[in-house]
Structure formats: structure tokens, C-alpha cells
């Protein structure tokens, strides 16, 4: 079963310490780069922990007549399945004239520019499309789409920026400036890889495992929207192909989303947390799969450990200069507390004295033989 609650208890101390270091946001690229940006919000979700955090399974039907293919599509939460490897999004064999599919989208719809990072493993079964995208409407959509039919000759990803031009072409972006097919040095169904796009005013930059693939600068969206991940097929030979000959899934290991909010209340919250725009309290977002565990909680966020799955060790997050002092103070305080506790235990020589201490803490003390004798004598 899913847990919709953020995992915070085990990391409460670390959360408190980093609160002083990342409260002014999260940056991409070097400060002297034209594409340097600072984002104020985050949603981090580790799907290997069977949590959904700020993601919501979708439930809808696209009938065959409007599905742009020989089959309709039916999205159901039952096709969104947790596993030890991550969140599985299943496409199943046709049921009549529809193909069962899976989709999840973020609870938050106020994402305006950001760096969106998803670690996923695609399927090798021919006839499906795995899509990772930001969505506002049909003419403002930033896509990374994976067609399993393309993997026979190696790895491929389709980069799409849906625009009014693609709408005019029947939502075929292939002959617009917002479309590019990029070869990958790996098969997306062979292992987990991080896919990312950075959306800033004037450009969209796409990455795979931290390597820049393509930059779009035409018809860049400028309105808020939300993130979506889905896995589907409609039998269209020109795109998804299929339907698949067997049930198959893509698996999402984590999502690290850093973005700005269009909501006034979130802007107010951020200004309260960072009144002086202190650059020392801006955390640099790692180039690949290291979670920052940022401290500024946001609506629908999922706060998790920086962990890549069973058997791996959590990496050490980057800490600005003045953050190390906080860690040192906390470490010394914890060490002193442990030493004092051990010394206290060593000085307890008699169990009766320990029971007396428990009584002071609110526990009932059982009278000792000495106590009973004293009472009888009284």
C-alpha cells in the first residue's frame, strides 16, 4: 500500500540543520552562467519507499473516436503499482476497443519554471509510450517521450515542446522548432537513468544522466502548470504503435522537482523565510541523482532521504560554508549528551535508586523490603 505522508520523522534532526542552509532556494548552473537560476520550491519523492507524496493517480477514459488511434485509452489508479524498485505505471493488453494505462500528476499546479528530474526505467515491450512532462494545456507542454518501438536500434528519446504551431498541424510537432529526436548512449529499458529538463524564461534544456541533449528557444511556455508521468498506447502506428502483446510497465525510482510558484501565498512564505536573499543560504542542485533534502516545506511536498534504492548508501548533500558550523555544533551537542547519559547509567549502583528515578519521571515505584519494614515500624 501507498503512504501519502512525507517521511520526516527519521530525518528530523537533519531537516532542522539544513533549514538554515537552503532557506533561500536551490540553484542550477554556475552563478556566472546566463542560465543561472534560483528556484524557491521543491517536491522530492522516493518511490522505492511506497510513497506518493504530492503525486495523484489519475482516473479517466479517452474514447476511441477522439484518441487519435485505433484504440481508446483508459487510465486507472489500479495500474499505478508500488514496488521495491519504484512506482510502476502499467499498460495492459486491450480490453475491447480501449487499452488500460497509468498516469500520475502532481497535486501542485502552480509550477512556473524549474528543474525537473526523474529517474526511470522504461519498458522493452514494443508498442507503448512512456512520457515525462510538464503540462499547462495542449499548446503549452514540455515533453520527454520514450517509444519502445525505437529501442531495437539503440536508445532514443523524443523531445517535444507543444506549441500553437503543433496544434495547427494536428498536434504533430515533428515539423516545428519544438521537436527533436535524440539518440542515447544506452537503452532506456536496460537500467534506471535520470531524465531532466530545465525550463527558464526563454529556453528549455533537456538532459539525460546530466548530459545536455538539446536546447529549445522557440515558443517557450510562460504560464504555471503541473508535472505528469504516464505510460500509454492507442495503437497509433505513427507514434506509440502497439497495442503491446503483453502487460508491461515503466518504473519511476524518484522525482526531484525544483521550481518557482505562481501562488502569492507561496511567494510570501518564501520572502518570510529568506528576507535578505542571502546567497549563502542557496543550495546548488546536484547535476545527477543526489537529493538535496531541502528544508522549505511546500504544499504536497515529499521529504525523503537521498537514497537510490536497496543496497545503496545515501550520499552526503552539498552544504554551503556557514552550514558546516551548524553541523559541528549539533554533532558536539549530541556527543556530549550521549557521554552524559552513559556516565549517569554507570553511577546507578542499586536497582532501588533506579526505580526512584523512574518515580521522579512519573512511574509508580514498588516499595522495597526496607520501605515495608519502615512502614510496619511506624
C-alpha positions, 0 to 999 in steps of 0.5 A: 500500500501507498503512504501519502505522508512525507517521511520526516520523522527519521530525518528530523534532526537533519531537516532542522540543520539544513533549514538554515542552509537552503532557506533561500532556494536551490540553484542550477548552473554556475552563478556566472552562467546566463542560465543561472537560476534560483528556484524557491520550491521543491517536491522530492519523492522516493518511490522505492519507499511506497510513497506518493507524496504530492503525486495523484493517480489519475482516473479517466477514459479517452474514447476511441473516436477522439484518441487519435488511434485505433484504440481508446485509452483508459487510465486507472489508479489500479495500474499505478503499482508500488514496488521495491524498485519504484512506482510502476505505471502499467499498460495492459493488453486491450480490453475491447476497443480501449487499452488500460494505462497509468498516469500520475500528476502532481497535486501542485499546479502552480509550477512556473519554471524549474528543474525537473528530474526523474529517474526511470526505467522504461519498458522493452515491450514494443508498442507503448509510450512512456512520457515525462512532462510538464503540462499547462494545456495542449499548446503549452507542454514540455515533453520527454517521450520514450517509444519502445518501438525505437529501442531495437536500434539503440536508445532514443528519446523524443523531445517535444515542446507543444506549441500553437504551431503543433496544434495547427498541424494536428498536434504533430510537432515533428515539423516545428522548432519544438521537436527533436529526436535524440539518440542515447548512449544506452537503452532506456529499458536496460537500467534506471537513468535520470531524465531532466529538463530545465525550463527558464524564461526563454529556453528549455534544456533537456538532459539525460544522466546530466548530459545536455541533449538539446536546447529549445528557444522557440515558443517557450511556455510562460504560464504555471502548470503541473508535472505528469508521468504516464505510460500509454498506447492507442495503437497509433502506428505513427507514434506509440504503435502497439497495442503491446502483446503483453502487460508491461510497465515503466518504473519511476525510482524518484522525482526531484522537482525544483521550481518557482510558484505562481501562488502569492501565498507561496511567494510570501512564505518564501520572502518570510523565510529568506528576507535578505536573499542571502546567497549563502543560504542557496543550495546548488542542485546536484547535476545527477541523482543526489537529493538535496533534502531541502528544508522549505516545506511546500504544499504536497511536498515529499521529504525523503532521504537521498537514497537510490534504492536497496543496497545503496548508501545515501550520499552526503548533500552539498552544504554551503560554508556557514552550514558546516558550523551548524553541523559541528555544533549539533554533532558536539551537542549530541556527543556530549549528551550521549557521554552524559547519559552513559556516565549517569547509567554507570553511577546507578549502583542499586536497582532501588535508586533506579526505580526512584528515578523512574518515580521522579519521571512519573512511574509508580515505584514498588516499595522495597523490603526496607520501605515495608519494614519502615512502614510496619515500624511506624 
